[in-house]
Amino acid sequence: MLESTVSSNSVLLVGAGNLATSLGVALCGAGIDVAGVWSRTEESARALGERLGTFYSCDMNALPQADVVIVSVADEALPQVLSSVATLFPSSLIAHTAGSISMDALREAGCSRYGVFYPMQTFSRLRIVDFSTVSTFVEGCDKAATETLRFIASELRGKVYDATSEQRRYLHLAAVFACNFPNALYAMSAELLRRNGLPFEAMLPLIDETAAKVHSLHPKEAQTGPARRGDEAVMQSQRSLLDEELLSVYNMLSDYILKNR
Amino acid sequence: MLESTVSSNSVLLVGAGNLATSLGVALCGAGIDVAGVWSRTEESARALGERLGTFYSCDMNALPQADVVIVSVADEALPQVLSSVATLFPSSLIAHTAGSISMDALREAGCSRYGVFYPMQTFSRLRIVDFSTVSTFVEGCDKAATETLRFIASELRGKVYDATSEQRRYLHLAAVFACNFPNALYAMSAELLRRNGLPFEAMLPLIDETAAKVHSLHPKEAQTGPARRGDEAVMQSQRSLLDEELLSVYNMLSDYILKNR
């Protein structure tokens, strides 16, 4: 009974950035009706609207009504965009996708039925993410809202978890440590290689194995390298190759590994 | 002509640690004759010898002669082990596997035919690495030595590159940034989740995608997260969740991302 109700959901995407782009492609791929796309600029609204073959506008008034509105905009724009959405779509279930913003922000913006739909993944417009590989964390203002968000997430075929706003803050923080910071270290590695005429491509098998390893070993067991071995001679030799900025990073992370081995 | 000569290589493994274990399994899998295994302790010599179904001993005098001796021991033990190997196997091609140690160390230890065989990967005894995914960097004291090492590496079906001792130092350093440090960040992420009763497993799709992304985007283009967006509100909120140790890491890496975006 519940399924037949929620499966008829139509969705509006408010925002057309990195996350909204992959999410829109996944929703359409799952046969969910994306009834319209809004973005602040005509250009980005059109890019995503045309990609999804759906109505788009930079004028929120022009959008059709829908069962669910998913708002995925920059955090600093969120309060204002949410209050426009709350006014224009009073009978919709309204959800935001921001890891670090509490569900309360939706109530405070005047939404009456609301929730959070947080796909924990790294989204870039240049690369469409397959949602079957995404963990999505949902939270609803009531049981029906939670069920609807859970249903949409499960239609995208990834894993679905419930998470409170407080848990989501920690998830987002943990994601910064598991994704954004490792990527910054890849960038440092690429820079070291570039300066010495070596191909970053040679690092890819190592990067892949490092990621694959923590599927079967805890990161503490998976740790290798000079700091893990307490190999001061290698560390001293490596320090001599680094400029001041990378040396600080090297020392801080090596100290962490030494202390926690 | 060269191939038919080198393809008859027999190999001794001196050392039975993380790297030697995966290398030994790969050599046997490629049909290369591993004629014996030595380790400082009887116990670890036996573990690897039995695994490979080959002769093992903790007495180096007991090992048979072989065409190639691959020495894979802790860096600080290397000079002494190399000089024993040079004395006992005067007609073998002797190679070490250490990223940060120059090829000269082999000459200085008294080896007459020598080289370096550096498989750039993260090796743990608990997880056997598939060498078809490994980039191996080789360097020989002369053309014939280089050819032999290149041949052995190519038999393992991974990518093979030539690298000088100086280039290898930078490769090893870049590997620390691309592998050991990201793994330390996974450990921090796991710790943050553990403290808040959340499963590290939920991070795995994110970790995988972060690694997969840099196959098609440069790490600078692939960068996402609050620091990449310059989102001070989220960063401030995240800082408030961290203890002193993780806060220093957070600030240093966020500053790097802010400066390099």
Interface residues (C-beta under 8 A of the other chain):
Chain A: N18 A74 D75 E76 S100 M120 Q121 T122 F123 S124 L126 R127 V129 T133 V134 S135 G158 K159 Y161 A163 Q167 R169 Y170 L171 H172 L173 A174 A175 V176 F177 A178 C179 N180 F181 P182 N183 A184 L185 Y186 A187 M188 S189 A190 L192 L193 N196 G197 L198 F200 A202 M203 L204 P205 L206 I207 D208 E209 T210 A211 A212 K213 V214 H215 S216 L217 H218 P219 K220 E221 A222 Q223 T224 G225 P226 A227 R228 R229 D231 A233 V234 S237 Q238 L241 L242 E245 L246 S248 V249 Y250 M252 L253 Y256 I257 N260
Chain B: N18 A74 D75 E76 S100 M120 Q121 T122 F123 S124 L126 R127 V129 T133 V134 S135 G158 K159 Y161 A163 Q167 R169 Y170 L171 H172 L173 A174 A175 V176 F177 A178 C179 N180 F181 P182 N183 A184 L185 Y186 A187 M188 S189 A190 L192 L193 N196 G197 L198 F200 A202 M203 L204 P205 L206 I207 D208 E209 T210 A211 A212 K213 V214 H215 S216 L217 H218 P219 K220 E221 A222 Q223 T224 G225 P226 A227 R228 R229 D231 A233 V234 S237 Q238 L241 L242 E245 L246 S248 V249 Y250 M252 L253 Y256 I257 N260
